[in-house]
Structure formats: structure tokens, C-alpha cells
């Protein structure tokens, strides 16, 4: 079984090896009995998701407490209406997403997805489609799977 220190080192090394995280050294990692806490800032919501996913994939990690903050660079900032338009277009282009029954709301860069889907993979695909867009601070998925 890994100690907290060795688990922490393994998570840090994993983050540093991920090319999606060019500034992995801005992420502080602490562990306590298999629970990893991520703190610090990243440049996009996509990077935040990547860091949490990397930590979850490390053997010995039971849970991840993602406390990372998204600190967008000035060039990556977008107005809410622009984000909404691009998000709706992304959903329309994805054949796995029932885009006609999903609405997108954006407030201060935070996307909320609402609507209905027949299958969980459709809800997941919608989330994935909008989570990597420029200017997004976070995503709340309120799509109901019927």
C-alpha cells in the first residue's frame, strides 16, 4: 500500500507528464488516506478536468477533492453570449447529442446544461462538448436521463 507521501509524489509526477497541463507546477497536491486534494490555478476548465482525471487514474487514489481555480488568460476570455452560441453549435454538430432537447445557459463563463436525454452517454457527450470551449470557467450538467 502506498503511503500518503508516495501517493502524493505519484500524482505530482502524473500531472507533470500530462501535456494538457503545461503549468502542472501551479497545482498543489496533498493526500490523506487515499484522498487527493488538488489546489492552485489552471488556465482552462479543460485543464482542471484533465488534472482531476489524472489524479483519479493513479492507483491507490480513492477520491479527488478538486479545489482548482480556473484563471483564464485574457486572450481566452469570452462573452457569455459568444460562449452560448459556440456551445449550442458544438451540441448540434455532435450526432450523439439530442441537441433539440438541450438548452445552454451561460453566466459569467459558467455553462449550465438543461434538458432531457434518453441515455447517459448523450448527457456525457454534451458535457464533454462544452467543457473544452475557450472562456469556460465550469460546467453544471442538469440534463435528465429518462
C-alpha positions as CSV (number, residue, x, y, z in Angstrom):
1,X,0.0,0.0,0.0
2,X,1.3,3.5,-0.9
3,X,2.0,6.0,1.9
4,X,0.5,9.4,1.6
5,X,3.9,10.8,0.6
6,X,4.5,8.3,-2.2
7,X,0.9,8.7,-3.4
8,X,1.4,12.4,-3.5
9,X,4.6,12.1,-5.4
10,X,3.0,9.7,-7.9
11,X,0.1,12.1,-8.5
12,X,2.5,15.1,-9.0
13,X,4.6,13.0,-11.5
14,X,1.5,12.1,-13.4
15,X,0.4,15.7,-13.6
16,X,3.8,16.8,-14.8
17,X,3.8,14.2,-17.6
18,X,0.4,15.3,-19.0
19,X,1.0,17.5,-22.0
20,X,-2.5,19.1,-21.4
21,X,-1.1,20.6,-18.2
22,X,1.8,22.9,-19.3
23,X,2.0,24.5,-15.9
24,X,1.4,21.5,-13.7
25,X,3.8,23.0,-11.1
26,X,1.0,25.5,-10.3
27,X,-1.1,22.6,-8.9
28,X,-0.5,21.8,-5.2
29,X,-1.2,18.1,-4.3
30,X,-1.9,16.8,-0.8
31,X,-3.1,13.4,0.2
32,X,-4.7,11.9,3.2
33,X,-5.6,8.2,3.4
34,X,-6.2,7.8,-0.4
35,X,-8.0,11.1,-0.8
36,X,-6.2,13.6,-3.1
37,X,-6.7,17.3,-2.8
38,X,-5.8,19.5,-5.8
39,X,-5.3,23.2,-5.1
40,X,-4.0,26.1,-7.2
41,X,-4.9,27.5,-10.6
42,X,-5.1,26.3,-14.1
43,X,-5.7,28.2,-17.4
44,X,-8.8,26.5,-18.5
45,X,-11.7,24.3,-17.4
46,X,-10.3,21.6,-19.7
47,X,-7.0,21.6,-17.7
48,X,-9.0,21.4,-14.5
49,X,-10.8,18.3,-15.7
50,X,-7.5,16.8,-17.0
51,X,-5.8,17.2,-13.6
52,X,-8.7,15.7,-11.7
53,X,-8.9,12.8,-14.2
54,X,-5.1,12.2,-14.0
55,X,-5.3,12.1,-10.2
56,X,-8.3,9.7,-10.2
57,X,-6.4,7.3,-12.5
58,X,-3.5,6.9,-10.1
59,X,-3.5,3.5,-8.3
60,X,-4.3,4.0,-4.6
61,X,-6.4,7.1,-5.1
62,X,-9.9,6.6,-3.6
63,X,-11.3,10.1,-4.2
64,X,-10.3,13.5,-5.5
65,X,-11.2,16.8,-4.0
66,X,-10.8,19.2,-6.9
67,X,-10.3,22.7,-5.5
68,X,-8.5,24.1,-8.6
69,X,-9.5,27.5,-9.8
70,X,-9.7,28.4,-13.4
71,X,-7.8,31.6,-14.2
72,X,-8.3,32.3,-17.8
73,X,-5.7,34.2,-19.8
74,X,-7.0,37.5,-21.3
75,X,-7.0,36.0,-24.8
76,X,-9.2,33.1,-23.7
77,X,-11.9,35.2,-22.1
78,X,-15.3,35.2,-24.0
79,X,-18.6,37.0,-23.5
80,X,-21.4,34.8,-22.2
81,X,-23.4,35.1,-25.4
82,X,-20.4,34.1,-27.5
83,X,-19.8,31.0,-25.3
84,X,-23.5,30.1,-25.6
85,X,-23.5,30.3,-29.4
86,X,-20.4,28.2,-29.7
87,X,-21.8,25.7,-27.2
88,X,-25.1,25.3,-29.0
89,X,-23.2,24.8,-32.3
90,X,-21.0,22.2,-30.7
91,X,-24.0,20.3,-29.5
92,X,-25.7,20.5,-32.9
93,X,-22.6,19.1,-34.6
94,X,-22.4,16.1,-32.2
95,X,-24.6,13.3,-33.6
96,X,-24.7,11.6,-30.1
97,X,-26.3,14.6,-28.5
98,X,-30.1,15.3,-28.8
99,X,-29.4,19.0,-29.3
100,X,-33.0,19.9,-29.9
101,X,-33.9,19.0,-26.3
102,X,-30.9,20.6,-24.6
103,X,-30.6,24.2,-23.6
104,X,-27.4,26.1,-22.7
105,X,-27.3,28.9,-20.2
106,X,-24.1,30.8,-19.5
107,X,-23.4,33.2,-16.6
108,X,-20.0,34.7,-16.1
109,X,-18.4,31.9,-18.1
110,X,-20.1,29.1,-16.3
111,X,-22.2,26.8,-18.5
112,X,-25.4,25.1,-17.3
113,X,-26.8,22.4,-19.5
114,X,-30.5,21.6,-19.1
115,X,-32.9,19.3,-20.9
116,X,-33.5,15.7,-21.5
117,X,-31.6,12.7,-23.0
118,X,-32.6,9.1,-23.5
119,X,-29.2,7.7,-22.5
120,X,-26.4,8.7,-20.1
121,X,-23.8,8.7,-22.9
122,X,-25.8,11.5,-24.6
123,X,-25.6,13.6,-21.4
124,X,-21.9,12.8,-21.0
125,X,-21.2,13.7,-24.7
126,X,-23.0,17.1,-24.2
127,X,-20.9,17.8,-21.2
128,X,-17.7,16.8,-23.0
129,X,-18.6,19.0,-26.0
130,X,-18.8,22.2,-23.9
131,X,-16.2,21.5,-21.3
132,X,-13.3,22.2,-23.6
133,X,-14.6,25.5,-25.1
134,X,-12.5,28.7,-24.6
135,X,-13.7,31.0,-22.0
136,X,-15.4,28.4,-19.8
137,X,-14.9,28.5,-16.1
138,X,-17.0,25.5,-15.3
139,X,-20.0,23.3,-16.4
140,X,-23.0,22.2,-14.5
141,X,-24.8,19.3,-16.2
142,X,-28.5,19.2,-15.3
143,X,-29.6,17.1,-18.2
144,X,-32.1,14.5,-17.1
145,X,-31.7,11.0,-18.4
146,X,-35.1,9.5,-18.9
